Amino acid sequence: MQTTISSKFQVVIPRQAREHLNLKPQQKLTVIEKDGMLVLIPLQNLESLRGIAAGANVADYRDKKDRY
């Protein structure tokens, strides 16, 4: 997929990517520049993140000697 930067420095996210990521109009994106690349990360509300670590084994997590 390719897109072009407009004279106003705007870009269009291709339809295939928008649909695959379920992006919506007015949705916020975080822009990160890393190693000469731009990374766009869709912001998610906290409610949508609820339960993503359910069932994670956290036994002795804080007791590891290699962590500060």
mmCIF file as gemmi writes it, N, C-alpha and C atoms, coordinates in Angstrom:
data_model
loop_
_atom_site.group_PDB
_atom_site.id
_atom_site.type_symbol
_atom_site.label_atom_id
_atom_site.label_alt_id
_atom_site.label_comp_id
_atom_site.label_asym_id
_atom_site.label_entity_id
_atom_site.label_seq_id
_atom_site.pdbx_PDB_ins_code
_atom_site.Cartn_x
_atom_site.Cartn_y
_atom_site.Cartn_z
_atom_site.occupancy
_atom_site.B_iso_or_equiv
_atom_site.pdbx_formal_charge
_atom_site.auth_seq_id
_atom_site.auth_asym_id
_atom_site.pdbx_PDB_model_num
ATOM 1 N N . MET Axp A 1 ? 0.838 -1.181 0 1 0 ? 1 A 1
ATOM 2 C CA . MET Axp A 1 ? 0 0 0 1 0 ? 1 A 1
ATOM 3 C C . MET Axp A 1 ? 0.88 1.24 0 1 0 ? 1 A 1
ATOM 4 N N . GLN Axp A 2 ? 0.445 2.211 -0.723 1 0 ? 2 A 1
ATOM 5 C CA . GLN Axp A 2 ? 1.158 3.483 -0.759 1 0 ? 2 A 1
ATOM 6 C C . GLN Axp A 2 ? 0.168 4.622 -0.653 1 0 ? 2 A 1
ATOM 7 N N . THR Axp A 3 ? 0.662 5.751 -0.185 1 0 ? 3 A 1
ATOM 8 C CA . THR Axp A 3 ? -0.123 6.972 -0.147 1 0 ? 3 A 1
ATOM 9 C C . THR Axp A 3 ? 0.815 8.125 -0.435 1 0 ? 3 A 1
ATOM 10 N N . THR Axp A 4 ? 0.278 9.308 -0.65 1 0 ? 4 A 1
ATOM 11 C CA . THR Axp A 4 ? 1.068 10.48 -1.003 1 0 ? 4 A 1
ATOM 12 C C . THR Axp A 4 ? 0.819 11.592 0.005 1 0 ? 4 A 1
ATOM 13 N N . ILE Axp A 5 ? 1.849 12.338 0.324 1 0 ? 5 A 1
ATOM 14 C CA . ILE Axp A 5 ? 1.705 13.496 1.202 1 0 ? 5 A 1
ATOM 15 C C . ILE Axp A 5 ? 1.189 14.662 0.368 1 0 ? 5 A 1
ATOM 16 N N . SER Axp A 6 ? 0.099 15.285 0.814 1 0 ? 6 A 1
ATOM 17 C CA . SER Axp A 6 ? -0.47 16.417 0.074 1 0 ? 6 A 1
ATOM 18 C C . SER Axp A 6 ? 0.356 17.677 0.331 1 0 ? 6 A 1
ATOM 19 N N . SER Axp A 7 ? 0.024 18.757 -0.374 1 0 ? 7 A 1
ATOM 20 C CA . SER Axp A 7 ? 0.719 20.029 -0.186 1 0 ? 7 A 1
ATOM 21 C C . SER Axp A 7 ? 0.488 20.591 1.215 1 0 ? 7 A 1
ATOM 22 N N . LYS Axp A 8 ? -0.547 20.11 1.891 1 0 ? 8 A 1
ATOM 23 C CA . LYS Axp A 8 ? -0.831 20.519 3.272 1 0 ? 8 A 1
ATOM 24 C C . LYS Axp A 8 ? -0.278 19.509 4.274 1 0 ? 8 A 1
ATOM 25 N N . PHE Axp A 9 ? 0.584 18.613 3.812 1 0 ? 9 A 1
ATOM 26 C CA . PHE Axp A 9 ? 1.21 17.572 4.63 1 0 ? 9 A 1
ATOM 27 C C . PHE Axp A 9 ? 0.181 16.623 5.242 1 0 ? 9 A 1
ATOM 28 N N . GLN Axp A 10 ? -0.875 16.338 4.506 1 0 ? 10 A 1
ATOM 29 C CA . GLN Axp A 10 ? -1.878 15.379 4.933 1 0 ? 10 A 1
ATOM 30 C C . GLN Axp A 10 ? -1.69 14.091 4.149 1 0 ? 10 A 1
ATOM 31 N N . VAL Axp A 11 ? -2.047 12.976 4.791 1 0 ? 11 A 1
ATOM 32 C CA . VAL Axp A 11 ? -1.997 11.682 4.114 1 0 ? 11 A 1
ATOM 33 C C . VAL Axp A 11 ? -3.339 10.987 4.266 1 0 ? 11 A 1
ATOM 34 N N . VAL Axp A 12 ? -3.67 10.147 3.309 1 0 ? 12 A 1
ATOM 35 C CA . VAL Axp A 12 ? -4.877 9.338 3.37 1 0 ? 12 A 1
ATOM 36 C C . VAL Axp A 12 ? -4.459 7.922 3.748 1 0 ? 12 A 1
ATOM 37 N N . ILE Axp A 13 ? -5.103 7.372 4.774 1 0 ? 13 A 1
ATOM 38 C CA . ILE Axp A 13 ? -4.854 5.981 5.152 1 0 ? 13 A 1
ATOM 39 C C . ILE Axp A 13 ? -5.663 5.115 4.193 1 0 ? 13 A 1
ATOM 40 N N . PRO Axp A 14 ? -5.023 4.222 3.458 1 0 ? 14 A 1
ATOM 41 C CA . PRO Axp A 14 ? -5.736 3.405 2.476 1 0 ? 14 A 1
ATOM 42 C C . PRO Axp A 14 ? -6.916 2.641 3.09 1 0 ? 14 A 1
ATOM 43 N N . ARG Axp A 15 ? -7.967 2.492 2.294 1 0 ? 15 A 1
ATOM 44 C CA . ARG Axp A 15 ? -9.204 1.853 2.746 1 0 ? 15 A 1
ATOM 45 C C . ARG Axp A 15 ? -8.958 0.477 3.351 1 0 ? 15 A 1
ATOM 46 N N . GLN Axp A 16 ? -8.126 -0.325 2.705 1 0 ? 16 A 1
ATOM 47 C CA . GLN Axp A 16 ? -7.855 -1.68 3.202 1 0 ? 16 A 1
ATOM 48 C C . GLN Axp A 16 ? -7.305 -1.631 4.631 1 0 ? 16 A 1
ATOM 49 N N . ALA Axp A 17 ? -6.385 -0.714 4.916 1 0 ? 17 A 1
ATOM 50 C CA . ALA Axp A 17 ? -5.824 -0.586 6.264 1 0 ? 17 A 1
ATOM 51 C C . ALA Axp A 17 ? -6.868 -0.063 7.242 1 0 ? 17 A 1
ATOM 52 N N . ARG Axp A 18 ? -7.66 0.927 6.824 1 0 ? 18 A 1
ATOM 53 C CA . ARG Axp A 18 ? -8.714 1.473 7.694 1 0 ? 18 A 1
ATOM 54 C C . ARG Axp A 18 ? -9.708 0.403 8.097 1 0 ? 18 A 1
ATOM 55 N N . GLU Axp A 19 ? -10.129 -0.4 7.123 1 0 ? 19 A 1
ATOM 56 C CA . GLU Axp A 19 ? -11.11 -1.443 7.411 1 0 ? 19 A 1
ATOM 57 C C . GLU Axp A 19 ? -10.518 -2.55 8.277 1 0 ? 19 A 1
ATOM 58 N N . HIS Axp A 20 ? -9.283 -2.938 7.988 1 0 ? 20 A 1
ATOM 59 C CA . HIS Axp A 20 ? -8.63 -4.005 8.76 1 0 ? 20 A 1
ATOM 60 C C . HIS Axp A 20 ? -8.446 -3.587 10.219 1 0 ? 20 A 1
ATOM 61 N N . LEU Axp A 21 ? -8.107 -2.322 10.458 1 0 ? 21 A 1
ATOM 62 C CA . LEU Axp A 21 ? -7.87 -1.82 11.815 1 0 ? 21 A 1
ATOM 63 C C . LEU Axp A 21 ? -9.123 -1.232 12.45 1 0 ? 21 A 1
ATOM 64 N N . ASN Axp A 22 ? -10.226 -1.224 11.695 1 0 ? 22 A 1
ATOM 65 C CA . ASN Axp A 22 ? -11.497 -0.695 12.189 1 0 ? 22 A 1
ATOM 66 C C . ASN Axp A 22 ? -11.365 0.759 12.647 1 0 ? 22 A 1
ATOM 67 N N . LEU Axp A 23 ? -10.668 1.577 11.851 1 0 ? 23 A 1
ATOM 68 C CA . LEU Axp A 23 ? -10.489 2.992 12.171 1 0 ? 23 A 1
ATOM 69 C C . LEU Axp A 23 ? -11.757 3.758 11.834 1 0 ? 23 A 1
ATOM 70 N N . LYS Axp A 24 ? -12.046 4.767 12.64 1 0 ? 24 A 1
ATOM 71 C CA . LYS Axp A 24 ? -13.247 5.574 12.473 1 0 ? 24 A 1
ATOM 72 C C . LYS Axp A 24 ? -12.864 7.035 12.278 1 0 ? 24 A 1
ATOM 73 N N . PRO Axp A 25 ? -13.726 7.824 11.609 1 0 ? 25 A 1
ATOM 74 C CA . PRO Axp A 25 ? -13.468 9.265 11.487 1 0 ? 25 A 1
ATOM 75 C C . PRO Axp A 25 ? -13.354 9.918 12.871 1 0 ? 25 A 1
ATOM 76 N N . GLN Axp A 26 ? -12.481 10.885 12.987 1 0 ? 26 A 1
ATOM 77 C CA . GLN Axp A 26 ? -12.218 11.636 14.22 1 0 ? 26 A 1
ATOM 78 C C . GLN Axp A 26 ? -11.472 10.832 15.286 1 0 ? 26 A 1
ATOM 79 N N . GLN Axp A 27 ? -11.103 9.591 14.981 1 0 ? 27 A 1
ATOM 80 C CA . GLN Axp A 27 ? -10.344 8.787 15.941 1 0 ? 27 A 1
ATOM 81 C C . GLN Axp A 27 ? -8.935 9.356 16.047 1 0 ? 27 A 1
ATOM 82 N N . LYS Axp A 28 ? -8.388 9.385 17.246 1 0 ? 28 A 1
ATOM 83 C CA . LYS Axp A 28 ? -7.049 9.911 17.492 1 0 ? 28 A 1
ATOM 84 C C . LYS Axp A 28 ? -5.994 8.842 17.215 1 0 ? 28 A 1
ATOM 85 N N . LEU Axp A 29 ? -4.86 9.284 16.675 1 0 ? 29 A 1
ATOM 86 C CA . LEU Axp A 29 ? -3.721 8.406 16.427 1 0 ? 29 A 1
ATOM 87 C C . LEU Axp A 29 ? -2.491 9.012 17.094 1 0 ? 29 A 1
ATOM 88 N N . THR Axp A 30 ? -1.666 8.19 17.689 1 0 ? 30 A 1
ATOM 89 C CA . THR Axp A 30 ? -0.377 8.631 18.193 1 0 ? 30 A 1
ATOM 90 C C . THR Axp A 30 ? 0.636 8.452 17.071 1 0 ? 30 A 1
ATOM 91 N N . VAL Axp A 31 ? 1.476 9.47 16.847 1 0 ? 31 A 1
ATOM 92 C CA . VAL Axp A 31 ? 2.487 9.415 15.798 1 0 ? 31 A 1
ATOM 93 C C . VAL Axp A 31 ? 3.854 9.303 16.463 1 0 ? 31 A 1
ATOM 94 N N . ILE Axp A 32 ? 4.597 8.267 16.112 1 0 ? 32 A 1
ATOM 95 C CA . ILE Axp A 32 ? 5.935 8.054 16.658 1 0 ? 32 A 1
ATOM 96 C C . ILE Axp A 32 ? 6.911 7.98 15.492 1 0 ? 32 A 1
ATOM 97 N N . GLU Axp A 33 ? 8.017 8.714 15.602 1 0 ? 33 A 1
ATOM 98 C CA . GLU Axp A 33 ? 9.08 8.64 14.599 1 0 ? 33 A 1
ATOM 99 C C . GLU Axp A 33 ? 10.165 7.743 15.171 1 0 ? 33 A 1
ATOM 100 N N . LYS Axp A 34 ? 10.523 6.698 14.43 1 0 ? 34 A 1
ATOM 101 C CA . LYS Axp A 34 ? 11.527 5.75 14.909 1 0 ? 34 A 1
ATOM 102 C C . LYS Axp A 34 ? 12.322 5.214 13.733 1 0 ? 34 A 1
ATOM 103 N N . ASP Axp A 35 ? 13.619 5.349 13.797 1 0 ? 35 A 1
ATOM 104 C CA . ASP Axp A 35 ? 14.524 4.826 12.773 1 0 ? 35 A 1
ATOM 105 C C . ASP Axp A 35 ? 14.126 5.268 11.365 1 0 ? 35 A 1
ATOM 106 N N . GLY Axp A 36 ? 13.737 6.532 11.212 1 0 ? 36 A 1
ATOM 107 C CA . GLY Axp A 36 ? 13.383 7.059 9.897 1 0 ? 36 A 1
ATOM 108 C C . GLY Axp A 36 ? 11.999 6.649 9.415 1 0 ? 36 A 1
ATOM 109 N N . MET Axp A 37 ? 11.189 6.084 10.303 1 0 ? 37 A 1
ATOM 110 C CA . MET Axp A 37 ? 9.831 5.67 9.933 1 0 ? 37 A 1
ATOM 111 C C . MET Axp A 37 ? 8.826 6.408 10.798 1 0 ? 37 A 1
ATOM 112 N N . LEU Axp A 38 ? 7.609 6.555 10.286 1 0 ? 38 A 1
ATOM 113 C CA . LEU Axp A 38 ? 6.501 7.057 11.074 1 0 ? 38 A 1
ATOM 114 C C . LEU Axp A 38 ? 5.609 5.88 11.431 1 0 ? 38 A 1
ATOM 115 N N . VAL Axp A 39 ? 5.269 5.779 12.706 1 0 ? 39 A 1
ATOM 116 C CA . VAL Axp A 39 ? 4.39 4.721 13.173 1 0 ? 39 A 1
ATOM 117 C C . VAL Axp A 39 ? 3.126 5.389 13.696 1 0 ? 39 A 1
ATOM 118 N N . LEU Axp A 40 ? 1.972 4.982 13.188 1 0 ? 40 A 1
ATOM 119 C CA . LEU Axp A 40 ? 0.693 5.51 13.633 1 0 ? 40 A 1
ATOM 120 C C . LEU Axp A 40 ? 0.019 4.46 14.509 1 0 ? 40 A 1
ATOM 121 N N . ILE Axp A 41 ? -0.331 4.845 15.726 1 0 ? 41 A 1
ATOM 122 C CA . ILE Axp A 41 ? -0.933 3.913 16.673 1 0 ? 41 A 1
ATOM 123 C C . ILE Axp A 41 ? -2.3 4.447 17.074 1 0 ? 41 A 1
ATOM 124 N N . PRO Axp A 42 ? -3.373 3.71 16.768 1 0 ? 42 A 1
ATOM 125 C CA . PRO Axp A 42 ? -4.706 4.162 17.168 1 0 ? 42 A 1
ATOM 126 C C . PRO Axp A 42 ? -4.842 4.173 18.693 1 0 ? 42 A 1
ATOM 127 N N . LEU Axp A 43 ? -5.356 5.28 19.224 1 0 ? 43 A 1
ATOM 128 C CA . LEU Axp A 43 ? -5.609 5.352 20.659 1 0 ? 43 A 1
ATOM 129 C C . LEU Axp A 43 ? -6.847 4.538 20.992 1 0 ? 43 A 1
ATOM 130 N N . GLN Axp A 44 ? -6.799 3.868 22.127 1 0 ? 44 A 1
ATOM 131 C CA . GLN Axp A 44 ? -7.941 3.087 22.586 1 0 ? 44 A 1
ATOM 132 C C . GLN Axp A 44 ? -8.361 3.636 23.933 1 0 ? 44 A 1
ATOM 133 N N . ASN Axp A 45 ? -9.657 3.63 24.181 1 0 ? 45 A 1
ATOM 134 C CA . ASN Axp A 45 ? -10.095 4.092 25.491 1 0 ? 45 A 1
ATOM 135 C C . ASN Axp A 45 ? -9.798 3.015 26.523 1 0 ? 45 A 1
ATOM 136 N N . LEU Axp A 46 ? -9.731 3.422 27.781 1 0 ? 46 A 1
ATOM 137 C CA . LEU Axp A 46 ? -9.374 2.481 28.84 1 0 ? 46 A 1
ATOM 138 C C . LEU Axp A 46 ? -10.387 1.359 28.988 1 0 ? 46 A 1
ATOM 139 N N . GLU Axp A 47 ? -11.639 1.644 28.714 1 0 ? 47 A 1
ATOM 140 C CA . GLU Axp A 47 ? -12.679 0.618 28.852 1 0 ? 47 A 1
ATOM 141 C C . GLU Axp A 47 ? -12.434 -0.544 27.895 1 0 ? 47 A 1
ATOM 142 N N . SER Axp A 48 ? -11.925 -0.257 26.688 1 0 ? 48 A 1
ATOM 143 C CA . SER Axp A 48 ? -11.685 -1.328 25.721 1 0 ? 48 A 1
ATOM 144 C C . SER Axp A 48 ? -10.503 -2.21 26.119 1 0 ? 48 A 1
ATOM 145 N N . LEU Axp A 49 ? -9.653 -1.73 27.03 1 0 ? 49 A 1
ATOM 146 C CA . LEU Axp A 49 ? -8.497 -2.502 27.475 1 0 ? 49 A 1
ATOM 147 C C . LEU Axp A 49 ? -8.807 -3.372 28.691 1 0 ? 49 A 1
ATOM 148 N N . ARG Axp A 50 ? -9.981 -3.202 29.266 1 0 ? 50 A 1
ATOM 149 C CA . ARG Axp A 50 ? -10.358 -3.96 30.461 1 0 ? 50 A 1
ATOM 150 C C . ARG Axp A 50 ? -10.335 -5.464 30.161 1 0 ? 50 A 1
ATOM 151 N N . GLY Axp A 51 ? -9.616 -6.203 30.995 1 0 ? 51 A 1
ATOM 152 C CA . GLY Axp A 51 ? -9.599 -7.652 30.89 1 0 ? 51 A 1
ATOM 153 C C . GLY Axp A 51 ? -8.551 -8.229 29.957 1 0 ? 51 A 1
ATOM 154 N N . ILE Axp A 52 ? -7.669 -7.4 29.37 1 0 ? 52 A 1
ATOM 155 C CA . ILE Axp A 52 ? -6.705 -7.955 28.408 1 0 ? 52 A 1
ATOM 156 C C . ILE Axp A 52 ? -5.654 -8.834 29.078 1 0 ? 52 A 1
ATOM 157 N N . ALA Axp A 53 ? -5.477 -8.702 30.395 1 0 ? 53 A 1
ATOM 158 C CA . ALA Axp A 53 ? -4.488 -9.522 31.097 1 0 ? 53 A 1
ATOM 159 C C . ALA Axp A 53 ? -5.149 -10.584 31.971 1 0 ? 53 A 1
ATOM 160 N N . ALA Axp A 54 ? -6.407 -10.855 31.722 1 0 ? 54 A 1
ATOM 161 C CA . ALA Axp A 54 ? -7.108 -11.851 32.525 1 0 ? 54 A 1
ATOM 162 C C . ALA Axp A 54 ? -6.408 -13.205 32.396 1 0 ? 54 A 1
ATOM 163 N N . GLY Axp A 55 ? -6.168 -13.831 33.514 1 0 ? 55 A 1
ATOM 164 C CA . GLY Axp A 55 ? -5.543 -15.143 33.506 1 0 ? 55 A 1
ATOM 165 C C . GLY Axp A 55 ? -4.024 -15.115 33.475 1 0 ? 55 A 1
ATOM 166 N N . ALA Axp A 56 ? -3.429 -13.924 33.485 1 0 ? 56 A 1
ATOM 167 C CA . ALA Axp A 56 ? -1.966 -13.828 33.465 1 0 ? 56 A 1
ATOM 168 C C . ALA Axp A 56 ? -1.404 -14.325 34.792 1 0 ? 56 A 1
ATOM 169 N N . ASN Axp A 57 ? -0.314 -15.057 34.743 1 0 ? 57 A 1
ATOM 170 C CA . ASN Axp A 57 ? 0.332 -15.563 35.948 1 0 ? 57 A 1
ATOM 171 C C . ASN Axp A 57 ? 1.253 -14.476 36.493 1 0 ? 57 A 1
ATOM 172 N N . VAL Axp A 58 ? 0.861 -13.885 37.61 1 0 ? 58 A 1
ATOM 173 C CA . VAL Axp A 58 ? 1.649 -12.805 38.199 1 0 ? 58 A 1
ATOM 174 C C . VAL Axp A 58 ? 2.331 -13.248 39.492 1 0 ? 58 A 1
ATOM 175 N N . ALA Axp A 59 ? 2.389 -14.529 39.747 1 0 ? 59 A 1
ATOM 176 C CA . ALA Axp A 59 ? 3.041 -15.039 40.95 1 0 ? 59 A 1
ATOM 177 C C . ALA Axp A 59 ? 4.522 -14.683 40.92 1 0 ? 59 A 1
ATOM 178 N N . ASP Axp A 60 ? 5.015 -14.145 41.989 1 0 ? 60 A 1
ATOM 179 C CA . ASP Axp A 60 ? 6.434 -13.77 42.142 1 0 ? 60 A 1
ATOM 180 C C . ASP Axp A 60 ? 6.891 -12.721 41.137 1 0 ? 60 A 1
ATOM 181 N N . TYR Axp A 61 ? 5.991 -12.002 40.54 1 0 ? 61 A 1
ATOM 182 C CA . TYR Axp A 61 ? 6.38 -11.005 39.528 1 0 ? 61 A 1
ATOM 183 C C . TYR Axp A 61 ? 7.268 -9.926 40.124 1 0 ? 61 A 1
ATOM 184 N N . ARG Axp A 62 ? 6.904 -9.417 41.297 1 0 ? 62 A 1
ATOM 185 C CA . ARG Axp A 62 ? 7.677 -8.339 41.922 1 0 ? 62 A 1
ATOM 186 C C . ARG Axp A 62 ? 8.906 -8.855 42.67 1 0 ? 62 A 1
ATOM 187 N N . ASP Axp A 63 ? 9.026 -10.132 42.853 1 0 ? 63 A 1
ATOM 188 C CA . ASP Axp A 63 ? 10.122 -10.686 43.636 1 0 ? 63 A 1
ATOM 189 C C . ASP Axp A 63 ? 11.324 -11.065 42.795 1 0 ? 63 A 1
ATOM 190 N N . LYS Axp A 64 ? 11.29 -10.83 41.514 1 0 ? 64 A 1
ATOM 191 C CA . LYS Axp A 64 ? 12.429 -11.19 40.662 1 0 ? 64 A 1
ATOM 192 C C . LYS Axp A 64 ? 13.63 -10.291 41.004 1 0 ? 64 A 1
ATOM 193 N N . LYS Axp A 65 ? 14.794 -10.884 41.102 1 0 ? 65 A 1
ATOM 194 C CA . LYS Axp A 65 ? 16.001 -10.146 41.497 1 0 ? 65 A 1
ATOM 195 C C . LYS Axp A 65 ? 16.534 -9.252 40.375 1 0 ? 65 A 1
ATOM 196 N N . ASP Axp A 66 ? 16.186 -9.538 39.127 1 0 ? 66 A 1
ATOM 197 C CA . ASP Axp A 66 ? 16.727 -8.767 38.007 1 0 ? 66 A 1
ATOM 198 C C . ASP Axp A 66 ? 15.874 -7.531 37.694 1 0 ? 66 A 1
ATOM 199 N N . ARG Axp A 67 ? 14.884 -7.216 38.526 1 0 ? 67 A 1
ATOM 200 C CA . ARG Axp A 67 ? 14.029 -6.054 38.291 1 0 ? 67 A 1
ATOM 201 C C . ARG Axp A 67 ? 14.226 -5.045 39.399 1 0 ? 67 A 1
ATOM 202 N N . TYR Axp A 68 ? 14.028 -3.787 39.055 1 0 ? 68 A 1
ATOM 203 C CA . TYR Axp A 68 ? 14.2 -2.72 40.036 1 0 ? 68 A 1
ATOM 204 C C . TYR Axp A 68 ? 12.893 -2.357 40.667 1 0 ? 68 A 1
